[in-house]
Amino acid sequence: IALFPRTSSIAGTKFNRSLPFSSGLGIAGAAIVGILLVVGIICFRKKWQKINDNAEIEAFINKFVSLTPRRYFYGEIKKMTNKFKDKLGQGGYGTVYKGTLPDGRLVAVKVLGESKGNGEDFMNEVASICRTSHVNIVTLLGFCFERSKRALVYEFMTHGSLDRFIYDRVLHHQRRQLEWKTLYDIAVGIARGLEYLHQGCNTRILHFDIKPHNVLLDDDFCPKISDFGLSKLCERKESVISMACARGTIGYIAPEMVCRNFGGVSYKSDVYSYGMMVLEMVGGRKNIDVGVSQTSEIYFPSWIYSHLDRSMNLDPNGVTDEEEEIKRKLIIASLWCIQLYPSDRPSMSKVLEMLQGELQSLMIPPRPVESSSPVRSPITYIETRDSKNDRVTV
């Protein structure tokens, strides 16, 4: 059409169907074809990337076949959860359901979301937890991987997560039923679990998301560290590791995770998160509440310091001398853990020494933030990764 112009007659008038008009049609057609081609390439690349991701996960499973627990079909996951009837909770990487194995054992099944990148969270969790065997680390009993269908099967923890006994106002009276001795035992158990991850495994495991929500409690309130979706494996001789971006949850992220001026990222980042969590256990409140206005919120460690200076008047009902000593141990140890610079923080082995030693031997560390003005945190957070769990990427 573009090469051979023709003449037409309308109402007796002759005109030429000119070359520019037909050329325009050709250009428009080419543009449409180009757009369709680009869309097709994008779709193909996405499909191909998904195939590659699945192949990478399968290769990973085959590599660790001697370490990985039982592999379930997705149909078995649906059956053990009664078609996902009993929901236990939801986090940044999936939804947890209550389930029952054929032998009658109760389990917690975490079904991962379908839009989870290249499956890094899935591989992190399986690779990390398969290397562990400790009373304070949750046990992975099995997993499911069928393309986009991914699930992790864990031992069932009767009392759920620790955060229920810290923040929940409805259960606030139940938190006091735990007693200070129980809170102390929980803090010591978590410290032992972290010490094992940092020093007891052949490959050091950095958790990067220590918080009450990721600590589960069994029948006897024995704590077990869970959720290794953000974890990272490294050689034990490595003191500092490279990180492309920050990972963790607002309020628990160590300063060096966001700003390298504070120091390098290492196992000391977990120590910081542990310290913040223990302060919450003692104070019975979140160290950062995203629902509170910035003008009315005081940085939690500063609040703790002010109460420490007032002879630890944290419990209006009064405490015994033994409970007072427990509180002071927990607070002093955790304040050492949240020092801004990693080099000033103790290892988890040293933390255990502090918690299990004599109170008189402990020194009160300097304030992490020398400021009396209301602040949200010594760090500025740029972008949240998950609004429900406040996980963040910076």
N, C-alpha and C positions, 0 to 999 in steps of 0.2 A: 504493500500500500504506500509506503513511504517513497518508493522508487519511481512509481508511475502515476503522476497526477492525472485525474480524469475530469471531464466537464459534466455539469449537471444543469438542468433547466427548471426553474421555479417561476411560475407566472410569466413564462415567456422570456425570462432573463437568464442568460447564460453566465456561468462563473466557473472559475477553476477551483477544484479542491486542492489547495496549494500544498507544497512540500512542507512548510513549517508546521501546519496543522497535523499532518500525519507523523511528522517527526516528534511532535509533542506526545502523541499517543504512544509512540515507541519508547520514549523516555519514561513516561508514567508506568508503562508495563514493565520496563526493566527495573524501575524502583520497587514495584510491588514484588517482583521476583526476588530482588535483592533482600527485601525485608523478610520475606518468607524463608529465604535461605539462611539468614542470620538467626531467625527464631529456631529453625530446624537444627542449626549447629549448636545453639545454646542448649536445647532440649537433649540433643545427642550427648553433649559433654556432661550434662547433669546425670543422665542415665549411665554413661560410661564411668563417671566418678563414683556413682553409687555402687556399680559393679566392682570397681577397684577397691572401694572401702570394704565391701562385704568379703572380697577375696583376701584383703589384708587381715581382717578379723579371723577368717577361717585359718589362714596361715599361722596366726598367733595362737589360736586354740590348738592346732596340731603340734606347734612347737612346745607348748606347755602341757601336752596331753597327760604326762605323768604326774603333773601337779594339780591340774584342774579337777574339780569334783564332778559329780554326775551331770551329764547333759540331758535336759528334758526337751521334749517336743512342746510346741506352743499349746497343743490340745491338752497335754498333761498339766500345763500351768493353769489353763482354764478350769480343768476338772478339780485340781487341788484347792483352788480359790472359790469353787462353786460359782463360776462365771463372774469373778471379781465382785462378789456380793458384799463382803465385809471390809470396808476401807479403814485402814489404821491411820493414815496420814499422807501428806503430800509435800514434796520438797522440790528443790531446784532441778533435780534430774529424774524425777518420776514419781509415781504413786505407789504406796505400800499397802498391800492387802493381807489379811489374815488367811492362812491356808492350812490344810491338813494333808500329811503324807499318807500313802497307803497303809503304813504301819501304825497310824494313829498319832504320830508326832505333830505338834503344832509348829508352823513355820510362818515367817514373814516374807512375803514375795514382793520385791520391788520391781515394778514394770517400768522400764525406761521409756521416755518419750520418743517419738519417731523422728523428730527433727533435732538430732543431737550430733550434727556435724559428721565427722568420719568415724564415730564410735570410740573416740579417745577415752571418754568417761567410762565406757564399758570395759575396755581393755585395761585401763588404770586400776579399776576396782578388782577385776579378776586377777591381774598380775600381782597386785600388792597383797591381797588377802590370802592368796594361795601360798605365799611365802611365810605366813604367820601361823603360830600355834601358841597361844597365850591365853590365860584365864581372863585377861582384861581386853581381849580383842574378839569381836563378834565372829562366829564361825560361819563360813560360806558352805552351804550344803549342796548347792547345785546352781545351774544356770540354764538359760534358754537363748538360742540365737538362731532365728529363721528370718533372714533378710532384715526387714525393718522391725521384726518382733524380737525384743530383747528383754530378758528378765533375770533377776538374781534371787536365789532362794536362800534365806538365812534362818538360823535358829530363832525361835520366837522368844521375845523378852516380855515377861508378864507385866512388868510395871511401866513399859514404854520408855519414853525418853526423859532425860533428866529435867528438861525445861518445864515439864508439867509440874514439878515440885519446886519451881523457883518463881515463875511469873503468874501462873494461873490463879486469879483471885478467888475463883470458886473453890479451888483446892488449897488455898493458902494455909488453912488450918492443918491440912495433911502434911504440908512441908515441915511444920513444926513437930509433927508426929515422928518424922525421921530422926529428930534429935541431933544435937551438934556432933555427937560421936559418930552417927551414921554419915553425916555430911563429911566429916573428917575422913572416914574410911573410904568414901566415894572419891574424894580428892586424892588420897594416897593410891587408890586403885588405878585411877586415870593416869597418874604420874608414872606408875609402874608400867602401864601399857605403852605410854610414850617412850619411856626409857628403853623398852624392848624394841620398839620400832626404830629408834635412833641407833641403838648399840647392840641389840641382841640378835638381829637378823644378819645373815651373810651379806645381804644387800640392804643398805640403809633406806628406810621408807620415810619420806616426809609427807605428813598428812595434809597440811595446808587448809584444813577447815575444822579445826577443833572448836567446838561450841556445845552448849548443853543439848541442843537438838540432836547432835550426833553422838551422844553418849546414852546407851541403853542400859536399863536396869533389870536384872533377873529376879527370881523369887526372893532372894536374900538381899536384894539391893546391891549386888555386886555389879560394878560398872563395866561396860564393854564398849570400846571405841568402835564406831561404825562409819559408813559412808566414805569410801576411799575414791570417790569419783574425781577429786582434784589432786590426788596424791601424785608423788613423783619418786621414782626410784633413782638412787645414785650410789656410787661406790662409797664405802665407809671412810676411805682416806680423803674423800672430797669434803672440804670444809665449806666451800662456797659454790653454788651452782648458778647457771645462767637461766634467766627467765625472760620470755618474750613479753609477758604482761603480768599484772598482779592477779592473784586468784585468792578467793576466800570469801568471807562474809563481813559486811560492814560492822565495825565495833570490835572485831577480833583480828583484823589484818595488821600485821606488824608494819611499822613505818618503813622499813627497808624494802618491803614489797611494792611500795608506791614510789618512794624516792630513794634512789641509790646513794644519796649523800649521807644517809644514816649508816650505810654499810652494805655488805653483801647478803644475799638470801641464803639461808642455811637452816639447819635443824633448830636454830635459835628462834626462827619465825614461829614454829610450833610452841616454843616455850612462852612467847608473848601471848599467843592465843589462849594457852592454858591459864596464864596469870589472870587475864581478863575474865575467863570463865569462873575461876575460883572466887574472884571478887564478887561476881554476881551471886554465887552460891551463898556467900557470907551476907551480902546486903539484901538479898531477896528481891533484886530489881535488875533491869537491863542496864548495861553501861551506856547504851545508846538507844533511844526510843525515837524512831522516825516519825512517830505521831505527835511528838512534843515540839512546841515552837522553840526555835533556837535561843530566843531571849530568856526563856524560863528554864532552860536545861543547863545543869552544871556537869562538867566533865566528871564521870563517875569516880575515877581514882582520887581526884581532888576532894570529892565528897567523903570518900573513905578516909583520906588523910585527916580531914577535919574531925571526924568521929574518933579516929585513933588518938588524936590529941586530947580528946575529951574522955579518956579512959574507956574507950570502946563501948559507949552507951548505944549499942545497936538494937538491943532487945528490950522493949518496954516492960516485959514480964520478968526481967531479971534472970541471971544465970548463976550457976555454981562456979566455984573457983576453977574446977576442971574444965568446964565449958568455956570460961573466959580465957584460959590458957590455949585451948583449941582454936578459938577465934583469932587470937593474936598470932599464933603460928601460921594459920592459913593466910591471914592478911599480910604479914611481913614477908612470907615466902612469895606470895603472888605479886607484891609490890616490887620485889627484886626481878620477877619474871617480866614485868612490863616496862623495864627501863628502855629508853628510846634507842640506845645503841646496842646492837647484838653482843658486842664484846663485854658489856656490863651485865648481861643476863647470865644466870647460872645454867648449867646443863640439867637435864631431868634427874640425873644421879645426885647432883648437889641439892636439887629441890627436895628429893626424898630424904636426904640427910637433914635438911632444915626441918621438915615436917616431923621426922621421927626422933630428932635430937632434943636437947634441953632448950626451953624458951630463953633462958638467961644468956645463952650463947649467940642468940640472933641479934643482929644490928638492924635498925630501921634504915632503909635506903633513902636517898634523896628523892624529892618529888619529881615524877617524870615530866611534869609541865609546871614551870614556875609562873603561874598566872592565876590571879584571883577573879578574872573576868569570866563570864559564862562562855564556854566554848563547847563545840560538839565533839571535837577530836583534835589531836595534834596533827592530823593528816587531812587533806582535802580529797574527797572522793569524786571522781569524774563521771563515771558511767556505771549504773547498776546492771548486773547481768540477769538477775532474777528478782522481780518485785516481791514475790511471796517469801523468799528466803534471804533477800538482801545480798545475794551473792554478787560479786562485783568484778568487772574487768576494767582496767585503767589504761 
